[in-house]
């Protein structure tokens, strides 16, 4: 994670964000997405598109099965 992530985590906790594994993951993912976008690897719109597709695929996938992205997961 980038060097500012610790400060962002502390700020989130100061706002009342509980220190759980789920929130840690969200903060880590946000930092990674920001770094990828800043480096020009992709843009925020593409990240959001894949995030939404992943959520859609996860919703239709039974627990314990691998999540597979399909074309229909990428809604227009």
Secondary structure per residue as TSV (DSSP state, phi and psi in degrees):
chain	resnum	aa	ss	phi	psi
A	1	X	-	360.0	156.0
A	2	X	-	-74.6	168.1
A	3	X	T	-67.8	-19.9
A	4	X	T	-87.9	-6.8
A	5	X	H	-62.4	-40.4
A	6	X	H	-60.0	-41.7
A	7	X	H	-65.6	-39.4
A	8	X	H	-65.7	-39.0
A	9	X	H	-61.7	-44.1
A	10	X	H	-63.9	-40.9
A	11	X	H	-64.5	-40.5
A	12	X	H	-63.9	-41.7
A	13	X	H	-66.0	-36.9
A	14	X	H	-65.2	-28.7
A	15	X	T	-81.3	-1.0
A	16	X	T	99.7	7.2
A	17	X	-	-68.6	120.5
A	18	X	-	-66.2	150.1
A	19	X	-	-88.2	81.6
A	20	X	-	-118.7	165.7
A	21	X	H	-60.2	-35.5
A	22	X	H	-66.3	-44.3
A	23	X	H	-71.2	-34.3
A	24	X	H	-58.7	-46.3
A	25	X	H	-60.4	-43.9
A	26	X	H	-61.0	-42.8
A	27	X	H	-66.4	-41.4
A	28	X	H	-63.9	-45.0
A	29	X	H	-63.4	-41.9
A	30	X	H	-60.6	-41.7
A	31	X	H	-65.5	-42.8
A	32	X	H	-64.0	-43.6
A	33	X	H	-62.2	-40.4
A	34	X	H	-63.1	-44.3
A	35	X	H	-63.3	-45.1
A	36	X	H	-60.7	-43.3
A	37	X	H	-67.3	-41.6
A	38	X	H	-63.5	-34.9
A	39	X	T	-77.7	-7.6
A	40	X	T	80.5	14.0
A	41	X	S	-67.1	-38.0
A	42	X	S	-156.0	-178.4
A	43	X	-	-117.2	169.5
A	44	X	H	-60.8	-36.3
A	45	X	H	-64.9	-41.8
A	46	X	H	-66.5	-41.0
A	47	X	H	-60.2	-44.1
A	48	X	H	-64.7	-39.7
A	49	X	H	-61.2	-46.1
A	50	X	H	-70.8	-35.1
A	51	X	H	-62.1	-45.4
A	52	X	H	-64.7	-41.2
A	53	X	H	-63.6	-41.2
A	54	X	H	-63.3	-43.6
A	55	X	H	-60.2	-43.6
A	56	X	H	-62.3	-46.5
A	57	X	H	-63.7	-40.1
A	58	X	H	-64.6	-37.1
A	59	X	H	-64.0	-33.2
A	60	X	H	-93.1	-4.7
A	61	X	S	-94.3	126.3
A	62	X	-	-62.1	147.9
A	63	X	T	-55.1	135.8
A	64	X	T	88.4	-8.1
A	65	X	S	-97.4	153.0
A	66	X	-	-67.6	142.8
A	67	X	-	-86.7	124.4
A	68	X	-	-121.1	123.9
A	69	X	-	-76.7	133.6
A	70	X	-	-121.5	160.5
A	71	X	G	-54.1	-36.9
A	72	X	G	-68.6	-13.6
A	73	X	G	-73.2	-19.0
A	74	X	S	-97.1	79.5
A	75	X	-	-65.7	143.9
A	76	X	-	-68.5	360.0
